[in-house]
Amino acid sequence: MSVARCPICKRKPTPALRPFCSQRCADVDLARWLGGGYAIPVSEQEDVPDMDPSDRPPDYSR
C-alpha cells in the first residue's frame, strides 16, 4: 500500500495538517489557490450563437 505524500514537497504528511507535512506547505498550497495557480483553463466557443432573450430561463432573483 502506497502512503500519500505532501502535494507540495512529497514528504510524509503530518496527521494534524494532512495532506500537508507542514504549515508552510499548507500556506504554499493556499497561496496557489488564491493566486489562480490551480485554475482550469477554458477555451471560448466562438461558433455558438447568442441566446435569444425569449429562450432564456426566467430571472427569479428580483
Summary of the structure (lengths in Angstrom):
residues: 62
radius of gyration: 21.1
end to end distance: 54.2
largest distance: 56.7
contacts: 89
relative contact order: 0.11
helix: 29%
strand: 0%
